[in-house]
Amino acid sequence: MLNQRATELGSAPNKIRELFAYGLKRKAEIGEENVFDFSIGNPSVPAPDAVAESIAELIKEPPCALHGYTPSPGAAGPRQAVADNISRRFGIDATADQVYLTAGAAAGLAIGIYAITNPGDEIMVIAPYFPEYAVWAETAGCTTIEVPAHEPDFQMDIDAIDAAFTPKTAGIIINSPNNPVGAVYTRENLEALAALLSRKEEEYGHPIYLISDEPYREITYGAEVPYVPTLYKHTIVCYSYSKSLSLPGERIGYIYVSNLMDNAKEVYTAVSGAGRALGFICTAVLFQRVMEKCVNEPSDVEAYRANRELLTKGLSELGYEFVEPDGAFYLWVRALESDDEAFCEKAKAHELLLVPATCFKSHGWVRISYCVSADVIKRSMPAFKALMEEYK
Amino acid sequence: MLNQRATELGSAPNKIRELFAYGLKRKAEIGEENVFDFSIGNPSVPAPDAVAESIAELIKEPPCALHGYTPSPGAAGPRQAVADNISRRFGIDATADQVYLTAGAAAGLAIGIYAITNPGDEIMVIAPYFPEYAVWAETAGCTTIEVPAHEPDFQMDIDAIDAAFTPKTAGIIINSPNNPVGAVYTRENLEALAALLSRKEEEYGHPIYLISDEPYREITYGAEVPYVPTLYKHTIVCYSYSKSLSLPGERIGYIYVSNLMDNAKEVYTAVSGAGRALGFICTAVLFQRVMEKCVNEPSDVEAYRANRELLTKGLSELGYEFVEPDGAFYLWVRALESDDEAFCEKAKAHELLLVPATCFKSHGWVRISYCVSADVIKRSMPAFKALMEEYK
């Protein structure tokens, strides 16, 4: 018999991708300029020139060494570059032997969740959230416990997290800047979480791990994004260069098991074993080297910043309510009726492709991805206006 | 608590890598030319020039599209290129929608095993075998049933496979050309396996899947390597370009769910779901495109062929017994005492780095990787001679 769970996962419609596919079809029907596709989070800012320049240099090297296997956690140079980058930026003494390169944050999360749990454990997530967290928790034999964020600012609700704790809680996943909300957790909010987790460690007599999913760390508009390992010792950072260097398809990121942890070596060992268990050999090696060369390239957020201004100004004037977007390239807008899926269907009639909150295990809101050309935002305003009028 | 299994996997010494590391240290001590490192299977033939040329062309494309996400099974063009290659070479009508690109054969195997099993099932393997098969089977909650190959030709022992079947058997993994033995299964041997599996399908009333692990398909020296899907319908091919294009670190390969299968679509759905469950998003996209451009490049086996001649001639003259190496770049040599680990230790004293059969769940033999420079082989002969004399 085929694997039942894999069959279900393989059959489950991915609504975001379906919407994106609908958009492509619709554009072919009525013209590209008449469809306002805010469905997906593919960076619209090109990778820095340094990426192509690095590749052009690297392919002059002898091919056997260039394309050969690296150790599972990655080659020495790229891991050292990550450690140096962390040390320089966040003032902690990060070492390369605590850095494990991964095929993007997705692999990092799947590996990290597996490493810190045993079957039967619980992993806490803050809803709305990236739904694959629950998939990877289930692969590890764990249950996902959803704790709704505090509305309408979508900071973490510390009391709700406290209430959701059980002796089976192995860890919690946080994502700031946040997909889908665009919120950035304040230092105060993170400190409150850290204090709670420390209390729970004391209470239960074992570590509670904090997995910090950070693909949007560099995509911010002025808000502070505190470095979580400096606030809580049992932190595992899952980072990705997908957004910061606009390389989502190349699958390059890392797990950093904080050096500030008392049992850092043991956690790193479990991470290595989890990577092996899940079928990872090493991260694609050319992009390990590209990352090494480009790790200090600044992220270009100006286009996203301009889009954010255009979109928030436009939607404000039309009377839409949204969460102040401090980071990432998503705007979280309150649906004009409680059924967000029905709202998105009505938006579709105006050629507006929005993702309902139900895709992120929440409800009553929609996600607008503004990693698009500014022109799409400008031309979409009459459609948003007409949609609003429909509800008046 | 940290994951117990991941901790064990992360702590388990990888003997082959340890040997390789010892070799590097030893070379530093006594000079590179005095250590004969036959431990690892990193291709010594460089990637074809077409690889660097393709990359140089590709980086002229607009970066957002070039480095963007593809659908999980891969971009349309590369998948079509694989399907066309299979159709042309093996005379079956392979379609792109049955091709799922993977991060090498390792990811393909982890995904394939997960897809065709449910927890509690059994997966059969032919010993000696690549030990990670058992790791991935365990990740899927399955038990690995080892069936020793027929000695001394190391073809499959069909009667032993028959005897090992139980109602829990979900599938069997085969690997021809074989790592570590270098044997290629004959058409007759494969046909006998196919006949057995068909009988078992009838007997148990459900499909028995055959996973054909084929990273060494192109590395052969004249022997026929029959295309398994043409012999048995429920075949899943796990292919890799690691060896054929000398790109092991770039992690590019594929799963092909044979179109000749009655339930091909269902199996493919389970494969897609298994990829999701294990944390794979898509295969690194630049190398999807490189593969698309280089898929029909011939593999350069001449250096391996020359090494094979040198090594087999030399060891024959010294009186060593080995399996006739029809494919891959491994020679499987009988240890000169029953304890292969002790034999390898003695070889080490002669600066010969050989991998004991116990690393592949077998015993009494050693693996020699001859993907090295011809010079290493030539200069190693006095050491092999001295080792033989020690046992006389």
Interface residues (C-beta under 8 A of the other chain):
Chain A: M1 L2 N3 Q4 R5 A6 T7 E8 L9 G10 S11 A12 R17 N42 P43 S44 V45 P46 A47 V51 A52 I55 A56 I59 P62 P63 C64 L66 H67 G68 Y69 T70 P71 A103 G104 A106 A107 L109 A110 I111 Y114 A115 I116 T117 N118 E132 V135 W136 E138 T139 A140 A170 H206 S246 L247 P248 G249 E250 R251 I252 N263 E266 V267 Y268 T269 A270 V271 S272 G273 A274 R276 A277 L278 G279 F280 I281 C282 T283 A284 V285 L286 F287
Chain B: M1 L2 N3 Q4 R5 A6 T7 E8 L9 G10 S11 A12 R17 N42 P43 S44 V45 P46 A47 V51 A52 I55 A56 I59 P62 P63 C64 L66 H67 G68 Y69 T70 P71 A103 G104 A106 A107 L109 A110 I111 Y114 A115 I116 T117 N118 E132 V135 W136 E138 T139 A140 A170 H206 S246 L247 P248 G249 E250 R251 I252 N263 E266 V267 Y268 T269 A270 V271 S272 G273 A274 R276 A277 L278 G279 F280 I281 C282 T283 A284 V285 L286 F287
